[in-house]
Amino acid sequence: MKESDAVFLDEPLANLDYKLREELRDQLPELFAGRGAVVVYATSEPEEALLLGGQTALMTDGNVVQFGPTAEIYRKPKDLDAAKVFSNPPINVAPVTKQGDTIILSGAVSWTVSGPAAGLTDGPYMLAIRPNHVMPVASPDHSVKLSGRVLVTELSGSESSAHFDMDGHSWVSLAPGVHPYFVGEVHDFYLDPNHCFFFAPDGGLAA
């Protein structure tokens, strides 16, 4: 490859088969390291951005919604649009209300708030939580019980995902291992309240 000061790559792995894409994806950081060039890599896959690190510009509808260190954007999206862009499968979103020391997700789902969210003023927010923090089994971390009707199931071999309807909102659970889901059944899921984002009515990150 001819040396240059800048390299522009637009979805370079998009048309490759799955196995080759995974192999090359793992080699990308080594390929770019030490080149002394600016590499601009366009991708629709959040996993590729996280793998490459560096600086990321999140775009939606042709506009940059957030720019900065990749890991920082992932951990702290500035608004709901940024959180949606940087999540695959799609991030789960639903309206909630903070009332005193309680977060109310629905009439049947609520929990005692802790951490940064405890300082929020009472009122309405949009909750967002990534699918890998919604599990099909309870644990000390995944302690808030949800129930929803399973709409679609997927098995990748090492992970199981279930799309389910909860009070009219489509949610996704992404869990390691194989889990027995059946389309149409009502299944229990458990979210980790420590990994919830709370966005204000204007879309900005509140906690």
Secondary structure as the mmCIF struct_conf table of DSSP 4:
data_model
#
loop_
_struct_conf.conf_type_id
_struct_conf.id
_struct_conf.beg_label_comp_id
_struct_conf.beg_label_asym_id
_struct_conf.beg_label_seq_id
_struct_conf.end_label_comp_id
_struct_conf.end_label_asym_id
_struct_conf.end_label_seq_id
BEND BEND1 ASP A 5 ASP A 5
STRN STRN1 ALA A 6 ASP A 10
BEND BEND2 GLU A 11 GLU A 11
TURN_TY1_P TURN_TY1_P1 PRO A 12 ASN A 15
BEND BEND3 LEU A 16 LEU A 16
HELX_RH_AL_P HELX_RH_AL_P1 TYR A 18 PHE A 32
TURN_TY1_P TURN_TY1_P2 ALA A 33 GLY A 34
BEND BEND4 ALA A 37 ALA A 37
STRN STRN2 VAL A 38 ALA A 42
BEND BEND5 SER A 44 SER A 44
HELX_RH_AL_P HELX_RH_AL_P2 PRO A 46 LEU A 52
BEND BEND6 GLY A 54 GLY A 54
STRN STRN3 GLN A 55 THR A 60
TURN_TY1_P TURN_TY1_P3 ASP A 61 GLY A 62
STRN STRN4 ASN A 63 PRO A 69
HELX_RH_AL_P HELX_RH_AL_P3 THR A 70 ARG A 75
BEND BEND7 LYS A 76 LYS A 76
BEND BEND8 LYS A 78 LYS A 78
STRN STRN5 ASP A 79 ASP A 79
HELX_RH_AL_P HELX_RH_AL_P4 LEU A 80 VAL A 85
TURN_TY1_P TURN_TY1_P4 PHE A 86 PHE A 86
BEND BEND9 ASN A 88 PRO A 89
HELX_LH_PP_P HELX_LH_PP_P1 PRO A 90 ILE A 91
STRN STRN6 ASN A 92 GLN A 99
TURN_TY1_P TURN_TY1_P5 GLY A 100 ASP A 101
STRN STRN7 THR A 102 SER A 106
TURN_TY1_P TURN_TY1_P6 GLY A 107 ALA A 108
STRN STRN8 VAL A 109 THR A 112
HELX_RH_3T_P HELX_RH_3T_P1 GLY A 115 GLY A 119
BEND BEND10 LEU A 120 LEU A 120
HELX_LH_PP_P HELX_LH_PP_P2 THR A 121 THR A 121
BEND BEND11 ASP A 122 ASP A 122
STRN STRN9 GLY A 123 ILE A 129
HELX_RH_3T_P HELX_RH_3T_P2 PRO A 131 HIS A 133
STRN STRN10 VAL A 134 MET A 135
BEND BEND12 PRO A 136 VAL A 137
BEND BEND13 PRO A 140 HIS A 142
STRN STRN11 VAL A 144 LEU A 155
BEND BEND14 GLY A 157 SER A 158
STRN STRN12 GLU A 159 MET A 166
TURN_TY1_P TURN_TY1_P7 ASP A 167 GLY A 168
STRN STRN13 HIS A 169 PRO A 176
BEND BEND15 GLY A 177 GLY A 177
TURN_TY1_P TURN_TY1_P8 VAL A 183 GLY A 184
STRN STRN14 VAL A 186 LEU A 191
HELX_RH_3T_P HELX_RH_3T_P3 PRO A 193 HIS A 195
STRN STRN15 PHE A 197 PHE A 199
TURN_TY1_P TURN_TY1_P9 PRO A 201 ASP A 202
BEND BEND16 GLY A 203 GLY A 203
STRN STRN16 GLY A 204 LEU A 205
#
